[in-house]
Amino acid sequence: MPLDVTAKGVYVIAPTPFHPDGRLDEPSLDRMTDFYLGTAGADGMTILGVMGEAPKLDGAESLAVSRRIISRAGKAGIIVGVTAPGFAAMRALARGVMEAGAAGVMIAPPNHLRNDDAVVAYFHQAVEAIGSDIPWVLQDYPQLFQVQMTPTVIRRIVMDLPSCVMLKHEDWPGLEKITALRRFQAEGSMRPLSILCGNGGIFLDFEMARGADGAMTGYAFPDMLVDIVRLSREGKRDAAQDLFDAHLPMIRYELQPGVGLAVRKYVLMRRGIIASDAQRRPGAAMSATARDEVEYLLSRLGRHDARAKLPALG
């Protein structure tokens, strides 16, 4: 089903599995999809995002990966990142994945935008390029893209462009932004909008309390994120907080710039979800010391969450 403003829950940001020689690992892609949407209980997946190494794939590979995941996902919603330097490539991928059955696409602003009007104009042009019939997610990640979007700017984009149905909220600090956007809705000055949050889930406990609809991030224990969102919806805030607190050291470690993807892929490999923690070059690998630190964190986490009790390394 096409993505709309009622979307909620957890849409896992998926890495792209590779063999050590850089080839796409299709069996791991299938196993990862089955785990996220089956065992972990996620509502959907977001692919070809920042942590999906999208710039390292060519156009044909991007479309092939998307089609494979979409065909395996059943009724689960698949959102595809289509951010590109030019609108021709963005349009080609957006139209291609929607024809394959994607629920929607995600677009981030380029880092050269320096004022509010330029930001709003860019998204007008992006929608004109991909077509106003495609539902899309506005990615707000100023730490990476170096583009600041205030709540007022987001409201302008949402009100100008009805095909914008979701905000991927990754500002930091960003709790007051969620509050401001929900206040706009309550006042009637902004139409309803789904808000899913990123940043490895590091503020998910409070983001849910502020009115977020769920998470769109890629922590190596997405099944924990599903639990946090469920417990928050059920009003079991202390139970959600206890689980969050147990995972916080691992979340923090994985959130490190540069090496974070290597940590995430390593833990997913240790959990048996992907066969290799390989990244396509260029990529930041973990040192032996970092691996020891991750194993230490896993051993501590395993005292509180059985999902982290992993077989000993040989």
BELKASUL-V460350 format. One record per backbone hydrogen bond with DSSP energy under -1.0 kcal/mol. NH is the residue of the N-H (numbers start at 1). CO is the residue of the C=O. If there is no record, write none. Layout:
# BELKASUL-V460350
nh->{NH/NH}
co->{CO/CO}
This chain:
# BELKASUL-V460350
nh->{3/7/9/11/12/13/14/19/22/25/29/30/31/32/33/34/35/36/37/38/40/42/43/44/45/46/47/52/53/54/56/57/62/63/64/65/66/67/68/69/70/71/72/73/76/77/79/80/81/82/90/91/92/93/94/95/96/97/98/99/100/102/103/104/105/106/107/113/119/120/121/122/123/124/125/126/127/128/129/130/131/134/136/137/138/139/140/144/145/146/154/155/156/157/158/159/160/161/164/165/166/167/168/169/170/178/179/180/181/182/183/184/185/186/187/189/194/196/197/198/201/202/204/207/208/209/210/211/212/213/215/216/224/225/226/227/228/229/230/231/232/233/234/235/236/237/240/241/242/243/244/245/246/247/248/251/252/253/254/255/256/259/260/263/264/265/266/267/268/269/270/271/272/273/291/292/293/294/295/296/297/298/299/300/301/302/303/304/305/308/309/310}
co->{103/4/213/215/44/217/46/23/19/17/25/26/27/28/29/30/31/32/33/34/35/36/10/10/77/12/79/49/50/49/53/54/58/59/60/61/62/63/64/65/66/67/68/69/73/43/45/104/47/106/86/87/88/89/90/91/92/93/94/95/96/97/78/78/135/80/137/110/115/116/117/118/119/120/121/122/123/124/125/126/127/131/163/105/166/107/168/141/141/142/150/151/152/153/154/155/156/157/161/136/136/194/138/196/140/174/175/176/177/178/179/180/181/182/183/184/165/167/214/169/198/199/201/203/204/205/206/208/207/195/9/197/221/221/222/223/224/225/226/227/228/229/230/232/231/235/236/237/238/239/240/241/242/243/244/247/248/249/250/251/253/257/256/259/260/261/262/263/264/265/266/267/269/268/287/288/289/290/291/292/293/294/295/296/297/298/300/301/301/305/306/308}
